[in-house]
Every structure is written in C-alpha cells, then in structure tokens.
Amino acid sequence: MRILFITATRLGDAVLSTGLLGALLAAHPGARITVAGGPVTESLFVDLPGLEQFIPMPKQRRGGHWFALWRQVIGRRWDRVIDLRGSLIGYCLRAGRVQRWHTGLKSTHRVAQLAECFGIDPIPAPRLWIDAAAPALSRDDRPILALGPTANFQGKQWPLDRFAALARALTGPGGKLAGGRILLIGALSERSAAAPLFAALPEAEDGFGLGDLRRVGAALRVA
C-alpha cells in the first residue's frame, strides 16, 4: 500500500498529527509513506517506518506550493491520500481513497478532532519516531528536569522567573528531583529570549543547540 500523508505547515500542528499517522501504520503494516509538510516539520518524520520521501512545502504565492506538490506526486498511484489541510489535491491524483480534514467549531482537542474526522478509535496519542542511534544526553545517576521556557511570541510564554523558581523548588534540597540536572530546550532562534533564565540558573545545561526534533526527543527520553 502507498499512502500520501499531507500534514501541517506549523510544527505544533504536525506534532499533533503524528498519532493519526501512527494509527495508519498500525492498520497498514509495511505501507510505503510519503509525507508532505512544512519544511520545519521534516525532522519529525526522518525515522518513520516505511518512509519513502518527505516533500517540503514552503509556502508560495498564489498557492504555488500546491502545484509544486502535485507535480511531484502525480506520477504515482496512491492507495490512500490523507490531507490534513483540507485541499482538493487528492481528487487531482490517481488515488483510491481520499480523506480530507474538516472540522466545525468544536471545542475538543485537535488530537480528538483528528481521530473523529478520520475514524480512529481509541484516540491515538502523538508520538515521535527516534532511531536508537540518535544522539542523546550523557547519562549519570541524577534525575533530569527538562524545561522549554520560550515560545514563538511573548503572549504564550510563562514568565522566566517562574521557571527559575520551579527549577529551584524541584531540584533543590527536599525537592522531588533533589540534586537533579536542569536542561533548558527550545529553538536556537529563541535562545536569546532565555538568557535571563540561564543567568538565574547557571548550572543549567543548554539544549537550545540540539538541532532537529529527533535529538530533542532522544534527550527527553532520558529525562
């Protein structure tokens, strides 16, 4: 079976779609998967079982990214097209079953909406495929407290002094992670925004340079 999976442009939405993709793989063992999505999402899928190709879709004027995608996939026949952007591209391909994302004004979580839309039960949790060889943190006997203190805009970000207080409470004497390591993670472009927190927690380890999400996931796996 060959599946075309069109996921989101933004990283967060793409992460939320991974549970659905995992459910598809479980339902179709050995399926060959092509994933199309925003360039920033590519590292989510590098170790995906059965991945044939990741097609980056940087946005172009007048919907040019859709034409670019169509040109890359028109030459193949697809048994199933899953389109989380709700476009009509699946109907312009040689495809067996085409399923498009659609939703009303529901207040349920996006993961639950995806499961309902595509008929997946129970609701599949998001996941990350990480090869065993992916580099992780050096390990010792101390517990690790991992914090992601930054966001892509200020309104979504918890005050940094609260992160510092939380880290002190958890890793200080009597805390649940007493004596533990502190790992601060985030996008490299956001590291300057975390500078006050590094100053407040000089012992914290810098995870802003970990790079792709597999390395971040491998680091969190030991936290």
Number of C-alpha atoms within 10 A of each C-alpha: 12 20 25 24 21 27 25 22 19 13 17 10 15 22 19 21 24 21 21 23 20 19 18 18 18 11 10 13 11 13 18 17 23 20 21 21 24 19 17 17 25 18 18 20 21 19 15 18 16 15 16 16 14 21 18 18 21 14 14 11 6 8 9 13 15 16 12 15 17 15 10 10 15 15 10 11 15 22 15 19 23 22 21 21 15 14 14 13 18 23 13 9 17 16 18 14 13 17 18 18 15 14 12 6 5 8 7 8 9 14 20 17 19 21 19 14 15 16 11 16 10 10 16 19 16 16 16 19 18 21 14 9 7 13 15 17 16 7 11 9 7 12 17 20 17 19 18 16 20 21 15 11 8 10 8 9 12 13 13 18 12 12 17 18 12 14 23 18 15 17 19 14 11 10 14 12 19 17 16 17 19 24 21 20 23 21 17 13 10 16 19 12 15 18 12 13 20 18 11 15 17 10 11 18 14 14 22 19 14 20 13 15 20 22 20 21 20 21 22 17 11 14 16
